[in-house]
């Protein structure tokens, strides 16, 4: 097993957002400190390095410190189409798999719908004369001379990265391995499907391998440069990156397998929600993470976050269900099931000619930011509307690091929204608030009602710099009566990075109907993956690795599968029966029905290994502000204007009734009339709808 360095004296969680970068530090004595600084696009890693440099000067970090990083650099490289110049080597006749895609249309009745262009130009998608059969037999041997000619051509074309995905290589990897050995002689970034995703499904496997190659050089430079900066600044030698699945991986692994970190950014908040649920009574949670650029929603059910093995990136807004995909590029890797919409504090607000208020998806970001920052922003944003409504401190936010100019916010809302629609500035600002709330409700429904869950059965856990502002209004719109605002809510995702565990995911295709499965053979498949996983760990690990099993299963004849957990502790002879029972229950929960008499197919087996760690959620405490005051707020035409007390979180030891503002350095919680608020043992604000 892996022998990692001795326990670090300090751990840093660094979560980079489009507007702010959040940093949480747990020192060697278990004390927690948080920092919120403005992000530094396009060099986002610079904000992290600057905070670490400041901490190093203060003596808070040293060479043993571990830095855990959540980043959107992989996603942005795809969204902005600034990945590497990439080629694809595949089997002759399969060069157009990326064009053919799947029989899924996001715009079913739109004959003019145009899918996103492939990440590899057709000129650089090359079919090789080789063939592996479905059972792994060599039908056409690979020609090494042809491979070398093709690689020389691609080098002359200036190709930086090469994806290799041959037909049936998951059954016999010999041809891909030969190409990989030849590519080691070149300077090109190389991505082999047998290393990344040795499973059935030509389009998914090819697309995942191509995405990995496309973003590989960008992500590799980013994480390795950041690791070098941390070593230079403070001698820090351990940088880990959050995976899309909620586990951690080393910077070196992230450089080799960047497809695993495409949804690295939002994952920290979900993991923090899981840990908070473990120490509180709330185990069924809807997480709402609203920052400066986007809002993300996810579900934690029974203390377990929802995972999917199939995801699409580059589709703009992630709202798709299992059966309505096709907007983006397929990734078949473990991903937390997160719905994301372009509604954040920096989302730009406009009024269209039909008299409709539009929020997002474009954002003012960190530069120039909302108009009220007086940093060059010229378009009204959600934050400007919240300043007009009185929900945001009229002097400064982010612990005083960002000054606020209310007059500029009023002018922006007046010019961009109120005047075009013939509304008062307050009415226009409240309209913006309502549209943003409705947009976030779509994200919540995407992970609840669209998945067969009723949001009223859950508690809304709201965090991020803007989540607590909208939490009560969003909950009320969905019929929810219970809201939680965690301590350090504005940097909650950074805390989640400190809670995450190092994780490894391996999968292998089996593809057999359950009636033909021998339980002992199935166990052997899992044991082989377990051995591979342990071999991948660094040598000599003394901590216990927690191993779990999973499987991708479907009804015979279906074109899509569901990932289900597999109990590895039961009797081996009952494994297939347990597999069937779990799949029927999962299918019924996901789609509302199950065909228990139908045959099922096992497509892939999965093994996950995790290294447990202690976290930081229990250390988060109530923040202390500037003392009690009051502020005028506008709650719309129904509730009107109120003078609301402005309290610290610590003032909630006794319950209070809204309207109240709870102001902290990293966020503000709005408690409207009809809601109560109190503080529980975990320093979480507990809000209940009482009227």
Wavefront OBJ file of the C-alpha trace (Angstrom):
o trace
v 0.000 0.000 0.000
v 0.904 3.631 -0.441
v 3.289 5.230 2.052
v 2.536 8.916 1.914
v 4.608 11.522 3.759
v 3.976 12.017 7.459
v 0.838 13.928 8.390
v 1.232 17.571 7.288
v 1.511 20.249 9.922
v -1.005 22.348 8.016
v -3.507 21.849 5.201
v -4.732 24.477 2.766
v -7.905 24.197 0.705
v -7.884 26.560 -2.280
v -11.086 26.909 -4.318
v -10.859 29.187 -7.342
v -14.065 30.752 -8.614
v -14.729 33.074 -11.496
v -14.960 36.057 -9.128
v -13.318 35.147 -5.815
v -10.699 32.638 -4.674
v -11.449 31.045 -1.305
v -8.687 29.659 0.895
v -9.145 27.694 4.137
v -6.189 26.826 6.380
v -6.109 24.254 9.174
v -2.829 24.614 11.065
v -0.934 21.994 13.032
v -2.991 22.756 16.151
v -6.299 22.215 14.369
v -7.163 25.920 14.195
v -9.071 27.111 11.138
v -8.489 30.370 9.263
v -10.245 31.484 6.082
v -9.322 33.981 3.372
v -11.369 35.356 0.474
v -9.488 37.205 -2.260
v -10.318 38.417 -5.752
v -9.501 35.875 -8.478
v -6.725 36.680 -10.945
v -7.800 35.755 -14.487
v -6.381 34.547 -16.757
v -3.622 33.317 -14.426
v -5.982 31.923 -11.779
v -3.225 30.073 -9.923
v -1.574 33.388 -9.043
v -4.251 34.153 -6.420
v -3.477 30.863 -4.638
v 0.270 31.486 -4.779
v -0.161 35.006 -3.390
v -2.214 33.807 -0.409
v 0.282 31.007 0.316
v 3.136 33.515 0.120
v 1.359 35.721 2.664
v 0.791 32.738 4.948
v 4.436 31.719 4.580
v 5.566 35.180 5.689
v 3.289 34.846 8.722
v 4.857 31.487 9.575
v 1.572 29.608 9.104
v 2.823 27.159 6.453
v 5.986 25.207 5.763
v 7.430 22.399 3.643
v 5.146 19.786 5.251
v 2.000 21.732 4.351
v -0.437 20.043 2.008
v -2.343 22.152 -0.551
v -5.661 20.816 -1.868
v -6.973 22.575 -4.937
v -10.308 22.800 -6.721
v -10.075 24.321 -10.177
v -12.145 25.048 -13.278
v -9.133 25.256 -15.601
v -10.104 21.997 -17.366
v -13.720 23.062 -17.912
v -12.717 26.515 -19.095
v -10.243 25.091 -21.623
v -13.151 23.250 -23.277
v -15.743 26.011 -22.971
v -13.350 28.586 -24.401
v -11.941 26.153 -27.023
v -8.355 26.886 -26.028
v -7.120 23.328 -25.631
v -4.154 21.808 -27.445
v -3.940 21.070 -31.150
v -5.056 17.449 -30.928
v -5.004 14.373 -33.175
v -6.830 11.043 -32.896
v -5.390 7.676 -33.902
v -8.093 5.060 -34.245
v -8.989 1.937 -36.214
v -9.541 2.342 -39.937
v -13.214 3.136 -40.538
v -13.806 4.762 -37.146
v -12.345 8.244 -37.655
v -15.823 9.816 -37.703
v -17.087 8.418 -34.388
v -16.785 11.931 -32.918
v -19.017 13.287 -35.699
v -21.624 10.507 -35.524
v -21.962 10.894 -31.751
v -25.089 9.224 -30.281
v -28.770 8.969 -31.143
v -29.628 11.655 -28.614
v -30.884 15.071 -29.665
v -31.238 17.884 -27.120
v -33.438 19.779 -29.582
v -35.659 16.926 -30.790
v -37.818 18.971 -33.181
v -35.237 21.550 -34.243
v -33.987 20.544 -37.699
v -31.505 23.416 -37.597
v -29.776 22.293 -34.405
v -26.001 22.102 -34.915
v -23.996 20.042 -32.385
v -20.685 21.411 -31.112
v -17.791 20.723 -33.502
v -15.433 17.834 -32.641
v -12.370 18.766 -30.617
v -10.204 17.146 -33.317
v -10.231 18.390 -36.928
v -11.003 15.638 -39.427
v -7.594 16.139 -41.054
v -5.997 14.912 -37.824
v -8.389 12.012 -37.209
v -6.533 9.098 -38.761
v -7.621 5.481 -39.126
v -4.871 2.862 -38.905
v -4.989 -0.470 -40.732
v -5.277 -2.734 -37.687
v -8.108 -4.655 -36.066
v -8.762 -6.329 -32.729
v -11.820 -8.592 -32.563
v -14.547 -8.413 -29.889
v -12.963 -11.291 -27.957
v -9.498 -9.742 -28.113
v -8.216 -11.732 -31.104
v -5.885 -9.969 -33.560
v -7.687 -9.849 -36.918
v -5.322 -7.408 -38.663
v -1.827 -6.919 -37.176
v -0.706 -3.344 -36.605
v 1.925 -1.951 -38.987
v 4.609 -0.177 -36.951
v 5.995 1.541 -40.060
v 2.557 3.034 -40.795
v 2.272 4.274 -37.211
v 5.644 6.010 -37.467
v 4.699 7.651 -40.799
v 1.455 8.969 -39.305
v 3.191 10.306 -36.206
v 5.789 12.064 -38.378
v 2.975 13.664 -40.404
v 1.254 14.900 -37.233
v 4.517 16.314 -35.894
v 4.972 18.256 -39.141
v 1.434 19.588 -38.729
v 2.309 21.010 -35.311
v 0.037 18.644 -33.361
v 0.714 18.957 -29.618
v -1.391 16.124 -28.224
v -2.402 12.681 -29.534
v -5.364 10.565 -28.393
v -5.253 6.837 -29.152
v -8.479 4.808 -29.123
v -8.537 1.568 -31.099
v -11.489 -0.755 -31.598
v -11.856 -3.375 -28.831
v -8.585 -2.350 -27.179
v -10.255 -2.884 -23.800
v -10.178 -6.614 -24.675
v -6.606 -6.595 -25.993
v -4.453 -3.492 -25.371
v -1.380 -4.673 -27.321
v -1.853 -2.392 -30.345
v -2.467 0.703 -28.226
v 0.525 -0.154 -26.066
v 2.739 -0.357 -29.164
v 1.584 3.103 -30.282
v 2.171 4.406 -26.761
v 5.779 3.163 -26.786
v 6.413 4.883 -30.111
v 4.863 8.132 -28.856
v 7.227 8.078 -25.873
v 9.949 8.983 -28.382
v 8.121 12.233 -29.241
v 7.293 15.421 -27.353
v 3.544 15.050 -27.875
v 1.174 14.710 -24.937
v -0.270 11.186 -25.151
v -3.639 9.838 -24.012
v -4.338 6.084 -24.384
v -7.876 4.812 -23.910
v -6.560 1.625 -22.242
v -5.032 3.759 -19.481
v -7.988 6.076 -19.100
v -11.168 4.095 -19.849
v -10.800 0.399 -20.808
v -14.547 -0.164 -21.229
v -17.060 -0.880 -23.986
v -18.767 2.003 -25.832
v -16.812 3.369 -28.789
v -18.175 6.915 -28.786
v -17.927 7.419 -25.025
v -14.453 5.871 -24.869
v -13.201 7.876 -27.847
v -14.736 11.136 -26.629
v -13.303 10.733 -23.122
v -9.835 9.958 -24.492
v -9.986 12.954 -26.857
v -11.139 15.323 -24.099
v -8.260 14.088 -21.954
v -5.783 14.765 -24.767
v -7.329 18.131 -25.692
v -7.048 19.609 -22.196
v -3.956 17.623 -21.180
v -1.234 20.156 -22.052
v -3.243 23.067 -20.573
v -4.009 21.298 -17.293
v -0.543 19.769 -17.069
v 1.130 23.167 -17.381
v -1.274 24.706 -14.883
v -0.971 22.150 -12.077
v 2.753 21.562 -12.511
v 3.465 25.323 -12.617
v 1.371 25.817 -9.484
v 3.218 22.955 -7.777
v 6.525 24.585 -8.739
v 5.361 27.969 -7.375
v 4.370 26.366 -4.062
v 7.777 24.705 -3.779
v 9.517 27.981 -4.582
v 7.459 30.087 -2.182
v 7.230 27.825 0.867
v 8.993 24.578 0.018
v 5.591 22.866 -0.235
v 5.955 19.569 -2.065
v 2.444 18.114 -1.854
v -0.303 19.491 -4.103
v -3.504 17.530 -4.575
v -6.387 18.289 -6.926
v -10.097 17.601 -6.444
v -11.573 15.091 -8.882
v -15.033 15.381 -10.417
v -16.060 12.428 -8.224
v -15.258 14.233 -4.967
v -11.982 12.391 -4.316
v -8.463 13.774 -4.471
v -5.607 12.973 -6.812
v -1.981 14.086 -6.917
v -0.885 16.902 -9.211
v 1.068 14.356 -11.264
v -2.027 12.167 -11.742
v -4.112 15.229 -12.636
v -1.538 16.108 -15.302
v -1.865 12.592 -16.784
v -5.641 12.222 -16.426
v -7.160 15.726 -16.592
v -10.505 14.295 -17.730
v -10.962 13.268 -14.088
v -10.959 16.910 -12.884
v -13.317 18.564 -15.390
v -15.861 19.200 -12.612
v -13.226 19.750 -9.927
v -14.522 23.198 -8.996
v -18.055 22.415 -7.713
v -17.161 19.119 -5.986
v -15.757 20.634 -2.787
v -19.085 22.039 -1.630
v -20.821 18.679 -2.047
v -18.180 16.898 0.039
v -18.478 19.594 2.715
v -22.250 19.012 2.741
v -21.727 15.265 3.234
v -19.435 15.863 6.202
v -21.795 18.411 7.760
v -24.642 15.918 7.416
v -22.564 13.322 9.278
v -22.266 15.547 12.350
v -25.841 16.868 12.257
v -29.341 15.451 12.027
v -29.811 16.522 8.393
v -28.865 13.585 6.125
v -31.091 14.412 3.136
v -29.805 17.663 1.704
v -30.076 19.726 -1.443
v -26.814 21.637 -1.768
v -27.040 25.081 -3.360
v -23.684 26.672 -4.126
v -24.154 30.155 -5.551
v -20.975 32.099 -6.169
v -20.092 34.972 -8.423
v -20.454 33.224 -11.774
v -22.748 30.201 -11.491
v -25.138 28.400 -9.162
v -24.795 24.652 -8.620
v -27.328 22.222 -7.170
v -26.760 18.642 -6.035
v -28.443 16.050 -3.822
v -27.178 14.190 -0.766
v -29.562 11.356 0.090
v -29.114 9.359 3.273
v -25.714 10.984 3.706
v -24.519 9.821 0.266
v -23.936 12.190 -2.670
v -25.383 11.236 -6.052
v -22.779 10.066 -8.568
v -23.121 9.537 -12.300
v -20.740 7.696 -14.611
v -21.776 9.694 -17.655
v -21.418 13.417 -18.110
v -21.220 16.009 -20.858
v -18.939 18.998 -20.760
v -19.041 22.075 -22.946
v -22.835 22.183 -23.117
v -23.183 25.600 -21.490
v -25.753 24.848 -18.789
v -25.702 21.432 -17.166
v -29.343 20.554 -16.741
v -29.630 17.395 -18.819
v -31.135 14.160 -17.550
v -30.117 10.616 -18.437
v -32.222 10.605 -21.603
v -31.785 14.157 -22.950
v -28.130 14.677 -23.795
v -26.155 15.645 -26.841
v -25.151 19.263 -26.338
v -21.591 18.653 -25.196
v -18.656 16.259 -25.246
v -19.203 12.920 -23.547
v -17.120 11.962 -20.519
v -17.560 8.505 -19.043
v -15.836 9.041 -15.712
v -17.262 9.184 -12.165
v -18.788 12.633 -11.612
v -20.898 14.064 -8.811
v -24.364 14.689 -10.239
v -24.390 18.493 -10.221
v -26.734 20.770 -12.170
v -25.201 24.129 -12.973
v -26.808 27.322 -14.260
v -25.376 30.690 -15.187
v -26.798 32.580 -12.217
v -24.244 34.087 -9.839
v -23.598 37.415 -8.234
v -21.673 38.567 -11.279
v -24.267 37.360 -13.810
v -25.088 40.160 -16.237
v -28.671 41.431 -16.243
v -30.466 42.718 -19.343
v -33.997 43.626 -20.445
v -35.134 42.287 -23.816
v -37.515 44.078 -26.234
v -40.441 41.917 -25.028
v -40.175 43.349 -21.528
v -38.458 40.329 -19.973
v -35.630 40.470 -17.454
v -32.767 38.149 -18.406
v -30.128 36.933 -15.927
v -26.887 35.384 -17.245
v -25.399 33.155 -18.425
v -22.647 35.702 -19.164
v -20.834 37.032 -16.123
v -18.814 40.125 -15.265
v -16.410 37.775 -13.450
v -13.591 39.055 -11.288
v -12.493 41.554 -13.927
v -14.166 43.977 -14.262
v -16.839 42.618 -11.880
v -20.216 44.160 -10.986
v -20.703 47.869 -11.546
v -20.865 48.504 -7.793
v -17.200 47.443 -7.470
v -16.151 50.580 -9.413
v -13.544 48.461 -11.197
v -14.644 49.125 -14.759
v -17.867 47.114 -14.944
v -20.481 48.666 -17.233
v -23.301 46.074 -17.184
v -25.777 45.620 -14.325
v -25.432 42.344 -12.424
v -27.275 40.349 -9.771
v -24.972 41.785 -7.111
v -25.907 45.322 -8.186
v -29.571 44.376 -7.733
v -28.862 42.974 -4.270
v -27.120 46.216 -3.312
v -30.214 48.176 -4.398
v -32.446 45.861 -2.322
v -30.245 46.384 0.742
v -29.186 42.728 0.988
v -25.476 43.500 0.499
v -23.379 45.639 2.820
v -23.339 49.120 1.225
v -19.699 49.752 2.173
v -17.628 46.615 1.559
v -17.772 42.808 1.175
v -15.312 39.896 1.320
v -14.011 40.907 4.719
v -13.570 44.506 3.585
v -11.337 43.627 0.627
v -13.859 44.825 -1.968
v -15.427 48.275 -1.627
v -19.095 48.729 -2.626
v -20.537 51.852 -4.305
v -24.356 51.846 -3.964
v -24.804 54.863 -6.231
v -23.196 52.995 -9.119
v -25.419 49.967 -8.481
v -28.565 52.135 -8.549
v -27.463 53.783 -11.790
v -26.718 50.439 -13.467
v -30.080 48.883 -12.527
v -31.877 52.087 -13.585
v -30.178 52.288 -16.990
v -30.119 48.568 -17.907
v -33.399 47.338 -16.429
v -35.700 49.906 -14.828
v -35.811 52.529 -17.601
v -36.245 50.078 -20.521
v -39.110 48.335 -18.681
v -40.750 51.429 -17.174
v -40.180 50.245 -13.581
v -38.859 51.858 -10.434
v -35.274 50.972 -9.572
v -36.443 48.931 -6.546
v -39.050 47.036 -8.562
v -36.484 46.276 -11.271
v -33.970 45.032 -8.693
v -36.598 42.797 -7.107
v -37.470 41.472 -10.559
v -33.812 40.547 -11.059
v -33.843 38.791 -7.687
v -36.958 36.838 -8.687
v -35.582 35.765 -12.066
v -32.310 34.618 -10.481
v -34.315 32.638 -7.918
v -36.387 30.983 -10.647
v -33.241 30.107 -12.603
v -31.773 28.381 -9.554
v -35.050 26.539 -9.008
v -34.527 24.937 -12.431
v -31.173 23.606 -11.262
v -32.703 22.193 -8.064
v -35.510 20.517 -10.026
v -32.942 19.026 -12.403
v -31.460 16.987 -9.547
v -34.733 16.314 -7.689
v -38.079 16.271 -9.528
v -36.399 15.261 -12.801
v -34.784 12.377 -10.881
v -37.952 11.250 -9.103
v -37.305 13.161 -5.843
v -39.538 15.693 -4.102
v -37.519 18.720 -2.921
v -39.930 19.129 -0.001
v -38.453 15.954 1.493
v -35.032 17.606 1.758
v -33.300 20.374 3.686
v -31.773 23.154 1.589
v -28.094 23.672 2.458
v -27.102 27.018 0.950
v -23.556 28.335 0.717
v -21.210 30.302 -1.504
v -20.971 34.063 -1.392
v -24.556 34.515 -2.654
v -26.371 31.295 -1.687
v -27.486 32.513 1.771
v -28.984 35.666 0.228
v -31.355 33.637 -1.967
v -31.845 30.552 0.245
v -35.158 31.396 1.906
v -36.750 32.753 -1.294
v -35.650 29.684 -3.248
v -36.884 27.279 -0.581
v -40.249 29.029 -0.411
v -40.647 28.834 -4.195
v -40.099 25.049 -4.032
v -42.372 24.465 -1.037
v -39.417 23.665 1.229
v -39.637 24.643 4.885
v -36.129 23.979 6.193
v -32.871 25.762 5.307
v -29.353 25.421 6.719
v -26.544 27.976 6.291
v -23.240 26.408 7.408
v -20.523 28.266 9.274
v -18.029 29.883 6.895
v -20.695 29.528 4.194
v -18.934 31.882 1.794
v -15.858 29.620 1.670
v -17.662 26.317 2.303
v -16.302 24.684 -0.847
v -12.750 25.403 0.325
v -13.594 23.640 3.590
v -14.878 20.720 1.546
v -11.464 20.375 -0.066
v -10.024 19.809 3.401
v -12.670 17.125 3.987
v -12.031 15.209 0.753
v -10.245 11.875 0.661
v -7.641 10.722 -1.822
v -9.387 8.390 -4.264
v -8.650 6.042 -7.155
v -11.252 4.794 -9.654
v -10.769 1.810 -11.961
v -13.236 0.130 -14.302
v -13.302 -2.779 -16.717
v -15.897 -4.055 -19.197
v -17.494 -7.444 -18.531
v -20.636 -7.263 -20.690
v -22.707 -10.315 -19.812
v -26.347 -11.019 -19.021
v -26.940 -11.839 -15.377
v -28.188 -15.358 -16.162
v -24.776 -16.198 -17.644
v -22.774 -14.639 -14.811
v -20.879 -16.956 -12.506
v -20.579 -15.298 -9.058
v -17.045 -16.602 -8.576
v -15.965 -15.197 -11.967
v -17.534 -11.867 -11.082
v -15.653 -11.754 -7.784
v -12.432 -12.511 -9.681
v -13.045 -9.475 -11.930
v -13.306 -7.283 -8.855
v -10.207 -8.809 -7.243
v -8.159 -8.132 -10.388
v -9.186 -4.460 -10.313
v -8.410 -4.288 -6.589
v -4.874 -5.543 -7.236
v -4.420 -3.022 -10.042
v -5.622 -0.236 -7.772
v -3.248 -1.161 -4.956
v -0.380 -1.412 -7.445
v -1.057 2.177 -8.504
v -0.644 3.511 -4.985
v 2.739 4.737 -3.851
v 4.717 2.021 -2.124
v 4.415 1.235 1.576
v 1.176 3.012 2.588
v 0.445 2.207 6.213
v -3.072 3.629 6.437
v -5.966 1.351 5.493
v -7.375 1.881 2.010
v -11.180 1.702 1.997
v -12.285 -0.206 -1.111
v -15.799 -0.166 -2.554
v -17.318 -1.908 -5.564
v -19.741 -0.640 -8.170
v -21.255 -1.776 -11.461
v -22.791 -0.286 -14.607
v -25.993 -2.246 -15.234
v -28.941 -2.009 -17.642
v -31.914 -4.019 -18.815
v -31.097 -6.239 -21.781
v -31.516 -4.185 -24.950
v -31.278 -0.769 -23.277
v -28.830 1.742 -24.708
v -27.932 3.361 -21.377
v -26.921 2.027 -17.994
v -27.054 2.987 -14.330
v -24.138 2.895 -11.919
v -25.055 1.064 -8.722
v -23.160 0.170 -5.528
v -22.225 -3.467 -4.994
v -22.022 -4.963 -1.503
v -18.602 -6.617 -1.302
v -19.120 -7.961 2.223
v -21.906 -10.452 1.501
v -21.614 -14.088 0.476
v -19.965 -14.393 -2.992
v -22.594 -16.869 -4.147
v -25.325 -14.239 -3.677
v -23.481 -11.485 -5.563
v -25.476 -11.725 -8.804
v -28.800 -11.842 -6.933
v -27.819 -8.762 -4.912
v -26.806 -7.045 -8.139
v -30.252 -7.642 -9.656
v -32.094 -6.489 -6.536
v -30.071 -3.276 -6.238
v -30.476 -2.446 -9.930
v -34.270 -2.882 -9.921
v -34.562 -0.600 -6.877
v -32.228 2.014 -8.413
v -34.078 1.967 -11.741
v -37.426 2.403 -9.971
v -36.119 5.363 -7.994
v -34.564 7.007 -11.060
v -37.343 6.415 -13.601
v -40.428 5.519 -11.564
v -40.664 1.896 -12.705
v -38.776 -1.410 -12.722
v -39.160 -4.570 -14.837
v -38.181 -7.129 -12.231
v -38.892 -10.110 -14.492
v -36.633 -8.811 -17.296
v -33.052 -9.899 -17.820
v -30.324 -7.427 -16.879
v -26.865 -6.900 -18.390
v -23.698 -6.168 -16.469
v -21.694 -3.752 -18.621
v -18.749 -2.654 -16.455
v -17.362 -3.410 -13.014
v -15.902 -0.568 -10.954
v -13.558 -0.411 -7.957
v -12.877 2.695 -5.861
v -10.193 3.066 -3.217
v -10.148 5.885 -0.669
v -7.738 7.019 2.031
v -9.749 8.434 4.977
v -8.814 11.738 6.552
v -10.049 13.979 9.340
v -11.597 17.221 8.190
v -12.341 20.828 9.085
v -16.122 21.168 9.193
v -16.292 20.688 12.960
v -13.719 23.478 13.410
v -15.750 26.163 11.620
v -17.096 28.655 14.161
v -19.483 31.562 14.202
v -17.873 34.631 12.685
v -17.726 37.892 14.574
v -18.622 41.059 12.707
v -18.933 44.730 13.638
v -21.782 44.405 16.112
v -25.527 44.890 15.696
v -26.948 47.595 13.427
v -29.876 47.886 10.998
v -30.489 48.445 7.306
v -33.442 49.268 5.087
v -34.343 46.397 2.732
v -36.927 46.098 -0.038
v -38.729 42.731 -0.190
v -40.965 43.381 -3.170
v -44.519 44.661 -3.617
v -46.065 41.983 -1.365
v -43.855 42.488 1.701
v -42.651 46.024 1.020
v -39.851 47.891 2.791
v -38.532 46.956 6.235
v -35.816 48.143 8.538
v -34.057 44.854 9.314
v -31.645 44.295 12.188
v -28.141 43.372 11.002
v -26.756 40.716 13.329
v -23.692 38.534 13.711
v -24.071 34.765 13.482
v -23.108 34.585 17.177
v -26.218 36.660 18.017
v -28.445 33.689 17.070
v -27.924 31.691 20.244
v -31.555 32.626 20.871
v -34.030 32.245 17.967
v -34.989 35.370 16.002
v -37.818 36.089 13.573
v -37.378 37.742 10.188
v -36.865 40.190 8.706
v -33.216 39.929 9.772
v -29.879 40.167 7.985
v -27.041 38.022 9.327
v -23.871 39.610 8.053
v -20.476 37.929 7.990
v -17.154 38.671 6.282
v -17.803 36.086 3.562
v -21.585 36.292 2.988
v -24.935 37.666 4.157
v -27.975 35.572 5.095
v -31.395 37.062 4.394
v -34.119 35.921 6.823
v -37.422 37.279 5.414
v -40.694 37.684 7.326
v -42.316 34.341 8.107
v -38.963 32.652 8.747
v -37.175 31.982 12.028
v -33.432 31.563 12.510
v -31.312 30.034 15.259
v -27.850 28.539 15.712
v -27.262 24.817 16.315
v -24.339 22.915 17.861
v -22.365 22.975 14.582
v -22.655 26.782 14.341
v -25.071 26.263 11.455
v -27.893 28.750 10.967
v -31.141 26.754 11.092
v -33.985 28.533 9.305
v -37.600 27.373 9.349
v -40.624 28.654 7.473
v -43.194 29.280 10.185
v -45.861 31.260 8.328
l 1 2 3 4 5 6 7 8 9 10 11 12 13 14 15 16 17 18 19 20 21 22 23 24 25 26 27 28 29 30 31 32 33 34 35 36 37 38 39 40 41 42 43 44 45 46 47 48 49 50 51 52 53 54 55 56 57 58 59 60 61 62 63 64 65 66 67 68 69 70 71 72 73 74 75 76 77 78 79 80 81 82 83 84 85 86 87 88 89 90 91 92 93 94 95 96 97 98 99 100 101 102 103 104 105 106 107 108 109 110 111 112 113 114 115 116 117 118 119 120 121 122 123 124 125 126 127 128 129 130 131 132 133 134 135 136 137 138 139 140 141 142 143 144 145 146 147 148 149 150 151 152 153 154 155 156 157 158 159 160 161 162 163 164 165 166 167 168 169 170 171 172 173 174 175 176 177 178 179 180 181 182 183 184 185 186 187 188 189 190 191 192 193 194 195 196 197 198 199 200 201 202 203 204 205 206 207 208 209 210 211 212 213 214 215 216 217 218 219 220 221 222 223 224 225 226 227 228 229 230 231 232 233 234 235 236 237 238 239 240 241 242 243 244 245 246 247 248 249 250 251 252 253 254 255 256 257 258 259 260 261 262 263 264 265 266 267 268 269 270 271 272 273 274 275 276 277 278 279 280 281 282 283 284 285 286 287 288 289 290 291 292 293 294 295 296 297 298 299 300 301 302 303 304 305 306 307 308 309 310 311 312 313 314 315 316 317 318 319 320 321 322 323 324 325 326 327 328 329 330 331 332 333 334 335 336 337 338 339 340 341 342 343 344 345 346 347 348 349 350 351 352 353 354 355 356 357 358 359 360 361 362 363 364 365 366 367 368 369 370 371 372 373 374 375 376 377 378 379 380 381 382 383 384 385 386 387 388 389 390 391 392 393 394 395 396 397 398 399 400 401 402 403 404 405 406 407 408 409 410 411 412 413 414 415 416 417 418 419 420 421 422 423 424 425 426 427 428 429 430 431 432 433 434 435 436 437 438 439 440 441 442 443 444 445 446 447 448 449 450 451 452 453 454 455 456 457 458 459 460 461 462 463 464 465 466 467 468 469 470 471 472 473 474 475 476 477 478 479 480 481 482 483 484 485 486 487 488 489 490 491 492 493 494 495 496 497 498 499 500 501 502 503 504 505 506 507 508 509 510 511 512 513 514 515 516 517 518 519 520 521 522 523 524 525 526 527 528 529 530 531 532 533 534 535 536 537 538 539 540 541 542 543 544 545 546 547 548 549 550 551 552 553 554 555 556 557 558 559 560 561 562 563 564 565 566 567 568 569 570 571 572 573 574 575 576 577 578 579 580 581 582 583 584 585 586 587 588 589 590 591 592 593 594 595 596 597 598 599 600 601 602 603 604 605 606 607 608 609 610 611 612 613 614 615 616 617 618 619 620 621 622 623 624 625 626 627 628 629 630 631 632 633 634 635 636 637 638 639 640 641 642 643 644 645 646 647 648 649 650 651 652 653 654 655 656 657 658 659 660 661 662 663 664 665 666 667 668 669 670 671 672 673 674 675 676 677 678 679 680 681 682 683 684 685 686 687 688 689 690 691
